[in-house]
Amino acid sequence: MRFVRFILFCLVLIQPAAVMGWDARETLTKFQDHQIQPVVLPDDIRAVIRILDLDESQQNIVEVRYQTYIATLEDAVQASIDREAPIRKRLDGILLGRYRAAPGETMNLRVELVESKSANWTVADTQLDALLEDIVTIGSPYEDQATTLDRARFELYRRIYLMPLRLESSSDTYAGEGLDFYELVQDASSQELKNVPQAELTKALEAWRLAMQDGIRAYAEAERTSAMSERVAVLRNDTGGRINVMIDRSRRWGDRQMIDYDTFVSIYGLCPTSDEAGSWVARYRQANYPWLWAQDDEVERMATWILANGSPEQMASVNEIIPGYLDRREALRLEAEEILSEGRRSGANLCDDAAMKYESAQELIGQLMRNSGQRTVLLEQAKAELEQPLTSGQRSAVTRHLLGL
């Protein structure tokens, strides 16, 4: 799953990266293969430039410095390849029958390949710090230097550490690990938060920034270690190791949730009406569990098609079915969210297959499975009820609509 996250990261950000003159697809794929992360992308640099308010000549210097940064990471790739070469030579030789393996040697070599990539983390972290320090030096001095530098650093951190996690949000193992309140408030500012004074929102976001300032990088680095530990545990068929990784991740999730929830509550208190507050709650829930709170499911799409193409009687049927469906769906989703959260508090990500071997999670897994089954039955029943009054031609048209044809 975490390999998929970084592949998506490459694809989503391909165009901005190409602007600074390097082959983003090829380069980021190499970085991914060798676990060189985090990686600063051109748009990340531009965000820092805006905060530091650099002039054109300073920006040109930053671009040259950035190219040096990428070149250094590419050198790290080559060093990684050279470091792995003897391990791969031995492993390939065993697999091709050239060498006789000692007991357990094949697995140990595979583990060694995985663990060798941790040496690349030091390069990525050191180069990140050096790049930021040099950019700051190019733009200094500032009227309020400490505050400006803190903001620039945090802007960079939230982009390089949170954005890749959000690209994993369609997975049912995701529970808001990449939640970014700057993005969330920005999206809500023209909708349910449009009547909240900007000064109040800024104050809430500043409190979130200060609370996250020390932890955002530490959380990401701990997750990087956990991801490698999980891969090693999988190779070794080490169930206990996987459970320990899951528990550690759940603990970090709880620490993050406390910070995020406090910010959510403070903004909730600023909403002038119950409708706006309700919309804010819905947005926050969807940001934490986007796969659970996904909108426009098959029932909703069927209803939309019938309302646009059906007879008055068929439209009336939709209006009778949909409100009850949505109410029941929301109740089941709320229940699922509470079960998932309780699982995390007990140390288990209930959607991770490692939880199946974690004794403390068994009852909650059973509850989640029943809930999932109820949600599936609800969906299928509503589809059948919507389909019942349709003609055979309409049913075919609805099927094509659901398939996107």
MIKE-480332 format. One record per residue (C-alpha): residue number from 1; residue in one letter; y, z, x. Coordinates in Angstrom, 2 decimals. Layout:
<dokes>
(doke NUM,'a',(Y,Z,X))
...
</dokes>
This chain:
<dokes>
(doke 1,'m',(0.00,0.00,0.00))
(doke 2,'r',(2.43,0.90,2.77))
(doke 3,'f',(1.65,-2.35,4.59))
(doke 4,'v',(2.59,-4.19,1.37))
(doke 5,'r',(5.85,-2.27,1.22))
(doke 6,'f',(7.01,-3.61,4.58))
(doke 7,'i',(5.87,-7.16,3.83))
(doke 8,'l',(8.04,-7.08,0.71))
(doke 9,'f',(10.82,-5.64,2.83))
(doke 10,'c',(10.64,-8.72,5.02))
(doke 11,'l',(10.68,-11.15,2.11))
(doke 12,'v',(13.42,-9.49,0.08))
(doke 13,'l',(15.82,-9.29,3.01))
(doke 14,'i',(15.03,-12.58,4.67))
(doke 15,'q',(18.30,-14.36,3.91))
(doke 16,'p',(20.80,-11.74,5.09))
(doke 17,'a',(18.86,-11.35,8.33))
(doke 18,'a',(18.95,-15.07,9.06))
(doke 19,'v',(22.75,-15.01,9.04))
(doke 20,'m',(22.87,-13.30,12.46))
(doke 21,'g',(20.83,-16.02,14.00))
(doke 22,'w',(17.27,-14.76,14.31))
(doke 23,'d',(14.10,-15.75,12.50))
(doke 24,'a',(13.82,-12.79,10.15))
(doke 25,'r',(10.41,-13.70,8.72))
(doke 26,'e',(8.71,-14.08,12.08))
(doke 27,'t',(10.53,-11.20,13.77))
(doke 28,'l',(10.13,-8.65,10.99))
(doke 29,'t',(6.46,-9.55,10.65))
(doke 30,'k',(5.97,-8.81,14.34))
(doke 31,'f',(7.77,-5.50,13.94))
(doke 32,'q',(5.57,-4.69,10.96))
(doke 33,'d',(2.37,-5.52,12.84))
(doke 34,'h',(3.34,-3.10,15.62))
(doke 35,'q',(4.78,-0.36,13.39))
(doke 36,'i',(8.26,-0.74,14.89))
(doke 37,'q',(10.29,1.02,12.24))
(doke 38,'p',(12.91,1.66,11.08))
(doke 39,'v',(14.58,-1.70,11.65))
(doke 40,'v',(18.32,-2.17,11.15))
(doke 41,'l',(19.13,-5.40,9.31))
(doke 42,'p',(22.42,-7.35,9.38))
(doke 43,'d',(23.49,-6.14,5.94))
(doke 44,'d',(23.00,-2.57,7.15))
(doke 45,'i',(25.33,-3.23,10.05))
(doke 46,'r',(27.93,-4.78,7.75))
(doke 47,'a',(27.90,-1.65,5.61))
(doke 48,'v',(28.67,0.48,8.67))
(doke 49,'i',(31.38,-1.95,9.73))
(doke 50,'r',(33.07,-1.56,6.34))
(doke 51,'i',(33.13,2.23,6.63))
(doke 52,'l',(34.48,2.10,10.18))
(doke 53,'d',(36.99,-0.59,9.14))
(doke 54,'l',(36.47,-2.69,12.27))
(doke 55,'d',(38.71,-5.66,12.92))
(doke 56,'e',(37.43,-9.17,13.62))
(doke 57,'s',(37.27,-8.82,17.40))
(doke 58,'q',(35.40,-5.53,17.07))
(doke 59,'q',(32.98,-7.10,14.63))
(doke 60,'n',(32.23,-9.86,17.14))
(doke 61,'i',(31.39,-7.22,19.75))
(doke 62,'v',(29.11,-5.49,17.24))
(doke 63,'e',(27.27,-8.74,16.57))
(doke 64,'v',(26.58,-9.21,20.28))
(doke 65,'r',(25.40,-5.60,20.49))
(doke 66,'y',(23.15,-6.15,17.49))
(doke 67,'q',(21.53,-9.17,19.09))
(doke 68,'t',(20.74,-6.98,22.11))
(doke 69,'y',(19.19,-4.44,19.76))
(doke 70,'i',(16.85,-7.05,18.24))
(doke 71,'a',(15.96,-8.40,21.68))
(doke 72,'t',(15.02,-4.89,22.82))
(doke 73,'l',(12.73,-4.43,19.81))
(doke 74,'e',(11.11,-7.78,20.58))
(doke 75,'d',(10.48,-6.54,24.12))
(doke 76,'a',(8.81,-3.51,22.56))
(doke 77,'v',(6.50,-5.85,20.66))
(doke 78,'q',(5.38,-7.46,23.91))
(doke 79,'a',(4.86,-4.05,25.50))
(doke 80,'s',(2.77,-3.07,22.50))
(doke 81,'i',(0.67,-6.21,22.81))
(doke 82,'d',(0.10,-5.52,26.51))
(doke 83,'r',(-0.83,-1.90,25.79))
(doke 84,'e',(-3.37,-2.95,23.16))
(doke 85,'a',(-4.88,-5.80,25.19))
(doke 86,'p',(-7.62,-3.81,26.99))
(doke 87,'i',(-8.56,-2.01,23.76))
(doke 88,'r',(-8.84,-5.30,21.89))
(doke 89,'k',(-10.79,-6.89,24.73))
(doke 90,'r',(-13.38,-4.12,24.62))
(doke 91,'l',(-13.55,-4.09,20.81))
(doke 92,'d',(-13.84,-7.87,20.52))
(doke 93,'g',(-16.51,-7.88,23.21))
(doke 94,'i',(-18.57,-5.33,21.30))
(doke 95,'l',(-18.20,-7.20,18.02))
(doke 96,'l',(-19.23,-10.48,19.72))
(doke 97,'g',(-22.21,-8.85,21.39))
(doke 98,'r',(-20.92,-9.08,24.96))
(doke 99,'y',(-20.95,-5.31,25.47))
(doke 100,'r',(-23.21,-2.59,24.19))
(doke 101,'a',(-21.22,0.05,22.32))
(doke 102,'a',(-21.70,3.77,22.86))
(doke 103,'p',(-22.29,5.80,19.67))
(doke 104,'g',(-19.08,5.84,17.63))
(doke 105,'e',(-17.22,3.67,20.15))
(doke 106,'t',(-16.33,0.88,17.73))
(doke 107,'m',(-14.66,3.26,15.31))
(doke 108,'n',(-12.91,5.10,18.15))
(doke 109,'l',(-11.51,1.83,19.49))
(doke 110,'r',(-10.17,0.93,16.03))
(doke 111,'v',(-8.55,4.35,15.78))
(doke 112,'e',(-7.09,3.92,19.26))
(doke 113,'l',(-5.51,0.63,18.19))
(doke 114,'v',(-3.88,2.30,15.21))
(doke 115,'e',(-2.67,5.30,17.16))
(doke 116,'s',(-1.34,3.21,20.05))
(doke 117,'k',(1.40,1.93,17.77))
(doke 118,'s',(2.97,5.39,17.56))
(doke 119,'a',(4.39,4.72,21.03))
(doke 120,'n',(6.65,2.14,19.40))
(doke 121,'w',(8.35,4.76,17.24))
(doke 122,'t',(10.21,6.23,20.20))
(doke 123,'v',(11.63,2.80,21.01))
(doke 124,'a',(12.71,2.22,17.40))
(doke 125,'d',(14.36,5.64,17.12))
(doke 126,'t',(16.04,5.47,20.51))
(doke 127,'q',(17.42,2.00,19.89))
(doke 128,'l',(18.65,3.01,16.44))
(doke 129,'d',(20.61,5.92,17.93))
(doke 130,'a',(21.98,3.81,20.76))
(doke 131,'l',(23.05,1.02,18.40))
(doke 132,'l',(24.89,3.40,16.08))
(doke 133,'e',(26.53,5.23,18.97))
(doke 134,'d',(27.77,1.99,20.51))
(doke 135,'i',(29.15,0.71,17.19))
(doke 136,'v',(30.99,3.99,16.70))
(doke 137,'t',(32.40,3.79,20.22))
(doke 138,'i',(33.66,0.26,19.56))
(doke 139,'g',(35.64,1.46,16.54))
(doke 140,'s',(36.87,4.88,17.65))
(doke 141,'p',(39.12,6.83,17.46))
(doke 142,'y',(39.47,7.62,13.73))
(doke 143,'e',(41.95,9.80,11.91))
(doke 144,'d',(39.15,11.97,10.56))
(doke 145,'q',(36.49,11.13,13.09))
(doke 146,'a',(33.79,13.66,12.17))
(doke 147,'t',(33.80,12.77,8.46))
(doke 148,'t',(33.98,9.03,9.10))
(doke 149,'l',(31.07,9.11,11.52))
(doke 150,'d',(28.99,11.26,9.18))
(doke 151,'r',(29.56,8.78,6.36))
(doke 152,'a',(28.73,5.79,8.56))
(doke 153,'r',(25.54,7.44,9.82))
(doke 154,'f',(24.41,8.44,6.34))
(doke 155,'e',(25.17,4.98,4.94))
(doke 156,'l',(22.92,3.49,7.59))
(doke 157,'y',(20.20,6.09,7.08))
(doke 158,'r',(20.00,5.73,3.32))
(doke 159,'r',(19.70,1.97,3.68))
(doke 160,'i',(17.03,1.85,6.39))
(doke 161,'y',(15.01,4.83,5.15))
(doke 162,'l',(15.26,4.69,1.34))
(doke 163,'m',(15.33,0.97,0.60))
(doke 164,'p',(11.86,0.22,2.05))
(doke 165,'l',(10.40,3.05,-0.05))
(doke 166,'r',(11.95,1.66,-3.25))
(doke 167,'l',(10.21,-1.64,-2.63))
(doke 168,'e',(6.99,0.28,-3.26))
(doke 169,'s',(8.18,1.48,-6.66))
(doke 170,'s',(5.85,-0.74,-8.71))
(doke 171,'s',(2.87,1.21,-7.37))
(doke 172,'d',(1.57,4.06,-9.51))
(doke 173,'t',(1.53,6.25,-6.40))
(doke 174,'y',(5.35,6.10,-6.30))
(doke 175,'a',(7.33,9.03,-7.71))
(doke 176,'g',(10.94,8.55,-6.63))
(doke 177,'e',(10.46,8.85,-2.86))
(doke 178,'g',(13.09,6.15,-2.30))
(doke 179,'l',(15.54,7.29,-4.97))
(doke 180,'d',(19.12,6.61,-3.86))
(doke 181,'f',(21.78,8.24,-6.00))
(doke 182,'y',(24.48,5.96,-4.61))
(doke 183,'e',(22.61,2.98,-6.05))
(doke 184,'l',(21.75,4.82,-9.26))
(doke 185,'v',(25.33,5.87,-9.98))
(doke 186,'q',(26.69,2.46,-9.05))
(doke 187,'d',(24.39,0.82,-11.61))
(doke 188,'a',(25.31,3.39,-14.28))
(doke 189,'s',(29.07,3.36,-13.62))
(doke 190,'s',(29.71,0.39,-15.88))
(doke 191,'q',(27.41,1.73,-18.59))
(doke 192,'e',(26.60,5.32,-19.54))
(doke 193,'l',(28.79,6.82,-16.80))
(doke 194,'k',(31.81,4.60,-17.41))
(doke 195,'n',(33.70,7.44,-19.15))
(doke 196,'v',(33.03,9.97,-16.40))
(doke 197,'p',(36.01,10.39,-14.01))
(doke 198,'q',(35.30,8.70,-10.69))
(doke 199,'a',(36.48,11.79,-8.81))
(doke 200,'e',(33.75,13.84,-10.46))
(doke 201,'l',(31.06,11.31,-9.62))
(doke 202,'t',(32.29,11.15,-6.04))
(doke 203,'k',(32.07,14.94,-5.82))
(doke 204,'a',(28.46,14.90,-7.10))
(doke 205,'l',(27.48,12.15,-4.67))
(doke 206,'e',(29.11,13.99,-1.80))
(doke 207,'a',(27.05,17.07,-2.64))
(doke 208,'w',(23.91,14.90,-2.63))
(doke 209,'r',(24.88,13.39,0.72))
(doke 210,'l',(25.43,16.77,2.31))
(doke 211,'a',(22.13,18.08,0.97))
(doke 212,'m',(20.26,15.00,2.20))
(doke 213,'q',(22.12,14.60,5.48))
(doke 214,'d',(19.73,16.61,7.62))
(doke 215,'g',(16.54,15.71,5.78))
(doke 216,'i',(16.70,11.99,5.08))
(doke 217,'r',(15.62,10.94,8.56))
(doke 218,'a',(13.18,13.81,9.00))
(doke 219,'y',(11.46,12.90,5.72))
(doke 220,'a',(11.12,9.28,6.80))
(doke 221,'e',(9.75,10.15,10.23))
(doke 222,'a',(7.25,12.56,8.67))
(doke 223,'e',(6.14,9.83,6.25))
(doke 224,'r',(5.70,7.44,9.17))
(doke 225,'t',(3.35,9.95,10.79))
(doke 226,'s',(1.54,10.59,7.50))
(doke 227,'a',(0.96,6.87,6.97))
(doke 228,'m',(-0.69,6.59,10.38))
(doke 229,'s',(-2.73,9.75,9.86))
(doke 230,'e',(-3.97,8.35,6.56))
(doke 231,'r',(-5.07,5.10,8.18))
(doke 232,'v',(-6.95,7.04,10.85))
(doke 233,'a',(-8.58,9.26,8.22))
(doke 234,'v',(-9.70,6.17,6.30))
(doke 235,'l',(-11.24,4.67,9.44))
(doke 236,'r',(-13.04,7.93,10.18))
(doke 237,'n',(-14.06,8.39,6.54))
(doke 238,'d',(-12.35,11.77,6.82))
(doke 239,'t',(-11.82,12.96,3.23))
(doke 240,'g',(-10.38,16.29,4.36))
(doke 241,'g',(-7.85,14.51,6.55))
(doke 242,'r',(-6.74,12.30,3.67))
(doke 243,'i',(-6.37,15.32,1.40))
(doke 244,'n',(-4.26,17.10,4.02))
(doke 245,'v',(-1.98,14.05,4.27))
(doke 246,'m',(-1.66,13.96,0.48))
(doke 247,'i',(-0.77,17.66,0.34))
(doke 248,'d',(1.83,17.23,3.08))
(doke 249,'r',(3.40,14.30,1.25))
(doke 250,'s',(3.47,16.30,-1.99))
(doke 251,'r',(5.31,19.13,-0.26))
(doke 252,'r',(7.97,16.74,1.02))
(doke 253,'w',(8.20,15.20,-2.44))
(doke 254,'g',(8.97,18.63,-3.86))
(doke 255,'d',(11.72,19.24,-1.30))
(doke 256,'r',(13.31,15.88,-2.13))
(doke 257,'q',(12.95,16.43,-5.86))
(doke 258,'m',(14.95,19.67,-5.69))
(doke 259,'i',(17.89,17.85,-4.12))
(doke 260,'d',(17.70,14.86,-6.45))
(doke 261,'y',(17.24,16.96,-9.57))
(doke 262,'d',(20.27,19.12,-8.79))
(doke 263,'t',(22.39,15.96,-8.47))
(doke 264,'f',(20.95,14.53,-11.67))
(doke 265,'v',(21.78,17.73,-13.58))
(doke 266,'s',(25.32,17.91,-12.24))
(doke 267,'i',(25.98,14.32,-13.37))
(doke 268,'y',(24.25,14.94,-16.69))
(doke 269,'g',(26.77,17.72,-17.32))
(doke 270,'l',(29.62,15.22,-16.86))
(doke 271,'c',(28.46,12.87,-19.64))
(doke 272,'p',(30.91,13.19,-22.56))
(doke 273,'t',(28.46,12.28,-25.36))
(doke 274,'s',(24.81,12.95,-26.12))
(doke 275,'d',(24.08,9.21,-26.23))
(doke 276,'e',(25.49,8.72,-22.74))
(doke 277,'a',(23.63,11.76,-21.50))
(doke 278,'g',(20.42,10.40,-23.02))
(doke 279,'s',(20.91,7.05,-21.30))
(doke 280,'w',(21.47,8.84,-18.00))
(doke 281,'v',(18.25,10.80,-18.47))
(doke 282,'a',(16.37,7.58,-19.19))
(doke 283,'r',(17.80,5.94,-16.07))
(doke 284,'y',(16.81,8.90,-13.91))
(doke 285,'r',(13.28,8.96,-15.31))
(doke 286,'q',(12.85,5.24,-14.74))
(doke 287,'a',(14.12,5.56,-11.16))
(doke 288,'n',(11.49,8.19,-10.42))
(doke 289,'y',(8.59,6.53,-12.24))
(doke 290,'p',(9.54,2.86,-12.70))
(doke 291,'w',(5.92,1.76,-13.18))
(doke 292,'l',(5.47,4.33,-15.97))
(doke 293,'w',(8.79,3.73,-17.75))
(doke 294,'a',(8.73,-0.06,-17.46))
(doke 295,'q',(10.56,-1.81,-20.27))
(doke 296,'d',(9.66,-5.00,-22.13))
(doke 297,'d',(5.90,-4.54,-22.33))
(doke 298,'e',(3.63,-6.95,-24.25))
(doke 299,'v',(4.35,-5.29,-27.59))
(doke 300,'e',(8.11,-5.55,-27.10))
(doke 301,'r',(7.84,-9.17,-25.99))
(doke 302,'m',(5.70,-10.01,-29.02))
(doke 303,'a',(8.24,-8.34,-31.29))
(doke 304,'t',(11.09,-10.26,-29.68))
(doke 305,'w',(9.29,-13.57,-30.22))
(doke 306,'i',(8.50,-12.79,-33.89))
(doke 307,'l',(12.08,-11.71,-34.60))
(doke 308,'a',(13.28,-15.02,-33.16))
(doke 309,'n',(10.64,-17.28,-34.70))
(doke 310,'g',(8.87,-15.50,-37.57))
(doke 311,'s',(9.29,-15.49,-41.32))
(doke 312,'p',(11.27,-12.76,-43.12))
(doke 313,'e',(8.02,-11.00,-44.02))
(doke 314,'q',(6.82,-11.10,-40.41))
(doke 315,'m',(10.17,-9.78,-39.21))
(doke 316,'a',(9.95,-6.93,-41.70))
(doke 317,'s',(6.51,-6.07,-40.32))
(doke 318,'v',(7.99,-5.84,-36.84))
(doke 319,'n',(10.67,-3.45,-38.07))
(doke 320,'e',(7.99,-1.25,-39.60))
(doke 321,'i',(5.71,-1.18,-36.55))
(doke 322,'i',(8.02,-1.01,-33.55))
(doke 323,'p',(9.93,2.29,-34.16))
(doke 324,'g',(6.72,4.29,-34.47))
(doke 325,'y',(5.22,2.52,-31.48))
(doke 326,'l',(8.22,3.26,-29.28))
(doke 327,'d',(8.32,6.92,-30.31))
(doke 328,'r',(4.62,7.41,-29.60))
(doke 329,'r',(4.85,5.49,-26.32))
(doke 330,'e',(7.72,7.68,-25.16))
(doke 331,'a',(5.82,10.86,-26.05))
(doke 332,'l',(2.79,9.70,-24.06))
(doke 333,'r',(4.94,8.68,-21.11))
(doke 334,'l',(6.67,12.06,-21.10))
(doke 335,'e',(3.28,13.71,-21.13))
(doke 336,'a',(2.08,11.50,-18.25))
(doke 337,'e',(5.19,12.29,-16.23))
(doke 338,'e',(4.65,16.02,-16.65))
(doke 339,'i',(0.99,15.71,-15.63))
(doke 340,'l',(1.94,13.69,-12.54))
(doke 341,'s',(4.66,16.17,-11.59))
(doke 342,'e',(2.32,19.11,-12.03))
(doke 343,'g',(-0.17,17.32,-9.81))
(doke 344,'r',(2.43,16.93,-7.09))
(doke 345,'r',(3.33,20.60,-7.35))
(doke 346,'s',(-0.35,21.44,-6.82))
(doke 347,'g',(-0.48,19.17,-3.75))
(doke 348,'a',(-2.03,16.09,-5.35))
(doke 349,'n',(-0.80,12.60,-6.01))
(doke 350,'l',(-3.04,12.01,-9.01))
(doke 351,'c',(-2.85,8.23,-8.58))
(doke 352,'d',(-4.10,8.40,-4.99))
(doke 353,'d',(-7.87,8.06,-4.81))
(doke 354,'a',(-7.92,10.95,-2.31))
(doke 355,'a',(-7.07,13.21,-5.25))
(doke 356,'m',(-10.51,12.49,-6.71))
(doke 357,'k',(-11.97,14.62,-3.89))
(doke 358,'y',(-9.37,17.40,-4.24))
(doke 359,'e',(-10.86,20.18,-6.33))
(doke 360,'s',(-7.55,21.59,-7.55))
(doke 361,'a',(-6.64,18.23,-9.08))
(doke 362,'q',(-9.74,17.58,-11.17))
(doke 363,'e',(-8.48,18.99,-14.47))
(doke 364,'l',(-5.15,17.18,-14.13))
(doke 365,'i',(-6.91,13.91,-13.29))
(doke 366,'g',(-8.89,14.27,-16.49))
(doke 367,'q',(-5.69,14.84,-18.46))
(doke 368,'l',(-4.06,11.79,-16.87))
(doke 369,'m',(-7.07,9.59,-17.61))
(doke 370,'r',(-7.03,10.63,-21.26))
(doke 371,'n',(-3.31,9.94,-21.42))
(doke 372,'s',(-3.75,6.53,-19.81))
(doke 373,'g',(-6.47,5.68,-22.31))
(doke 374,'q',(-4.23,6.72,-25.20))
(doke 375,'r',(-1.42,4.54,-23.90))
(doke 376,'t',(-3.78,1.57,-23.63))
(doke 377,'v',(-5.14,2.08,-27.15))
(doke 378,'l',(-1.61,2.42,-28.53))
(doke 379,'l',(-0.58,-0.85,-26.89))
(doke 380,'e',(-3.61,-2.77,-28.17))
(doke 381,'q',(-3.31,-1.41,-31.68))
(doke 382,'a',(0.37,-2.35,-31.89))
(doke 383,'k',(-0.38,-5.85,-30.60))
(doke 384,'a',(-3.09,-6.27,-33.23))
(doke 385,'e',(-0.77,-5.07,-35.99))
(doke 386,'l',(1.99,-7.45,-34.91))
(doke 387,'e',(-0.45,-10.34,-34.63))
(doke 388,'q',(-2.16,-9.78,-37.98))
(doke 389,'p',(0.39,-11.54,-40.24))
(doke 390,'l',(0.85,-14.50,-37.84))
(doke 391,'t',(-0.65,-17.94,-38.35))
(doke 392,'s',(-3.12,-19.29,-35.79))
(doke 393,'g',(-0.40,-21.54,-34.39))
(doke 394,'q',(1.99,-18.63,-34.04))
(doke 395,'r',(-0.67,-16.58,-32.30))
(doke 396,'s',(-1.16,-19.35,-29.76))
(doke 397,'a',(2.59,-19.56,-29.26))
(doke 398,'v',(2.80,-15.78,-28.74))
(doke 399,'t',(-0.04,-15.93,-26.20))
(doke 400,'r',(1.84,-18.63,-24.26))
(doke 401,'h',(5.00,-16.53,-24.46))
(doke 402,'l',(3.22,-13.48,-23.01))
(doke 403,'l',(1.81,-15.63,-20.22))
(doke 404,'g',(5.29,-16.97,-19.48))
(doke 405,'l',(4.32,-20.56,-20.31))
</dokes>
